[in-house]
Amino acid sequence: MMFEELRIRHVPIRPAHILAPMAGITDTVFRRFIKHLGGCGLIMTEFVSSEGMLRQNIKSRRFLYYLEEERPITAQIFGSDPNHLADAARMIEDLGFDIVDLNLGCPAKKVVKCGGSGLLRDLPLLERIFKKIRAAVCIPFTTKIRSGWSDEEIVAVTVARMAEECGVEAIAVHPRTRAQGYSGRAKWEIIAQVKSAVRIPVIGNGDVMKPEDAEALAVETGCDGVMIGRAAPSNPWIFRQMTEYFATGSYARPSEADRYELIRSYYAMLVEEDTPGSVGKMKQFAGWFTHGVRNGAELRRSVQSAQSTHEVLERVDDFFAVQLQQQ
Ligand SMILES: Cc1cc2nc3c(=O)[nH]c(=O)nc-3n(C[C@H](O)[C@H](O)[C@H](O)COP(=O)(O)O)c2cc1C
């Protein structure tokens, strides 16, 4: 079966469906929410600054909080100082994470000055970083890259080969350039090129919005695993839909009642765990999640103007009370 299992050294990823790291989204609550729905074999933290970690800042500590039920779990770090990144990787290992991942994709201006996709323009420095991190930890070490800085500087294959030679054990490829941001399409042919250049597992990422896209990605690139980013908050069922689709050729689509129950259960988790910035997280999630919902714009508007978690819940309840009656 497609994407049935992938092993990153001794860590089994089963199925080989991976939740992409997303800053501001993939916190412990969201990760568990996805995991409980089924079909997701590996989750990752949002990226954490190695400098912040060494300063022990509160944000980094919060980003690195996880529960046993989240395993297997990868922590993603970013930075540009080889020694600091090695120290941060050691901290990740000490915290008990299964895998440490280096971010080579972030396009944000303030990040590229000190890591992220900025490192794709300084391969000698990147090689030193790979070697330092590799020497610092025993747990599997992976990386996630963009294809390059710009169309004139595509380095995915070069970086993948270098990573493999330095002992990196899997590579996720989001085949957009830094210059592209999130515009245009992800050029899957670059994933195929990386796959034929290295022996380590290659995880394909970019523009997989439904199970059929994951199938096309596998056929077109031969990649070993699929990583889902933006589709996860808009359709959290996508992981188990992929499992169902690969096994049977079709998959169940959620009803309005399923959607109601799902948004309710995520919000309940946020409230129960007293997540910092819960109201903001609820609004953000409503923005993504309500796109497939009938009259979703109305729900988004109503949630956006709420002042408290209680008010958000009330508005969601009111909206679906009407919605479900009309069915
Ligand atoms: C809001 C947001 C935050 C992101 N944060 C991270 C991050 O912390 N680390 C990372 O490697 N990629 C990050 N990404 C990129 C995603 O992991 C993924 O590579 C990208 O969204 C393409 O996949 P998709 O088409 O499935 O969304 C982020 C993307 C979004 C939309």
The ligand as an SDF file (V2000), in Angstrom:
LIG
                    3D

 31 33  0  0  0  0  0  0  0  0999 V2000
    1.5760   29.1920    8.9210 C   0  0  0  0  0  0  0  0  0  0  0  0
    2.7370   28.3750    8.4790 C   0  0  0  0  0  0  0  0  0  0  0  0
    3.8100   28.1700    9.3310 C   0  0  0  0  0  0  0  0  0  0  0  0
    4.9110   27.3960    8.9190 C   0  0  0  0  0  0  0  0  0  0  0  0
    5.9380   27.1640    9.8030 N   0  0  0  0  0  0  0  0  0  0  0  0
    6.9540   26.3130    9.4270 C   0  0  0  0  0  0  0  0  0  0  0  0
    7.9710   25.9420   10.3580 C   0  0  0  0  0  0  0  0  0  0  0  0
    7.9640   26.3310   11.5360 O   0  0  0  0  0  0  0  0  0  0  0  0
    8.9550   25.1080    9.9230 N   0  0  0  0  0  0  0  0  0  0  0  0
    8.9990   24.6280    8.6160 C   0  0  0  0  0  0  0  0  0  0  0  0
    9.9060   23.8680    8.2700 O   0  0  0  0  0  0  0  0  0  0  0  0
    8.0410   24.9680    7.7410 N   0  0  0  0  0  0  0  0  0  0  0  0
    7.0280   25.7650    8.1100 C   0  0  0  0  0  0  0  0  0  0  0  0
    6.0220   26.0420    7.2240 N   0  0  0  0  0  0  0  0  0  0  0  0
    6.0320   25.3900    5.8930 C   0  0  0  0  0  0  0  0  0  0  0  0
    5.2570   24.0760    5.9110 C   0  0  0  0  0  0  0  0  0  0  0  0
    5.8440   23.1500    6.7950 O   0  0  0  0  0  0  0  0  0  0  0  0
    5.1770   23.4480    4.5060 C   0  0  0  0  0  0  0  0  0  0  0  0
    6.4810   23.1940    4.0370 O   0  0  0  0  0  0  0  0  0  0  0  0
    4.4710   24.3640    3.4900 C   0  0  0  0  0  0  0  0  0  0  0  0
    3.2900   24.9090    4.0320 O   0  0  0  0  0  0  0  0  0  0  0  0
    4.1460   23.5900    2.1890 C   0  0  0  0  0  0  0  0  0  0  0  0
    3.3190   22.4780    2.4430 O   0  0  0  0  0  0  0  0  0  0  0  0
    1.7140   22.5290    2.1830 P   0  0  0  0  0  0  0  0  0  0  0  0
    1.5180   22.8970    0.7540 O   0  0  0  0  0  0  0  0  0  0  0  0
    1.2470   21.1410    2.5240 O   0  0  0  0  0  0  0  0  0  0  0  0
    1.1710   23.5810    3.0910 O   0  0  0  0  0  0  0  0  0  0  0  0
    4.9380   26.8250    7.6030 C   0  0  0  0  0  0  0  0  0  0  0  0
    3.8490   27.0400    6.7570 C   0  0  0  0  0  0  0  0  0  0  0  0
    2.7470   27.7930    7.1760 C   0  0  0  0  0  0  0  0  0  0  0  0
    1.5920   27.9700    6.2300 C   0  0  0  0  0  0  0  0  0  0  0  0
  1  2  1  0
  2  3  1  0
  2 30  2  0
  3  4  2  0
  4  5  1  0
  4 28  1  0
  5  6  2  0
  6  7  1  0
  6 13  1  0
  7  8  2  0
  7  9  1  0
  9 10  1  0
 10 11  2  0
 10 12  1  0
 12 13  2  0
 13 14  1  0
 14 15  1  0
 14 28  1  0
 15 16  1  0
 16 17  1  0
 16 18  1  0
 18 19  1  0
 18 20  1  0
 20 21  1  0
 20 22  1  0
 22 23  1  0
 23 24  1  0
 24 25  2  0
 24 26  1  0
 24 27  1  0
 28 29  2  0
 29 30  1  0
 30 31  1  0
M  END
$$$$
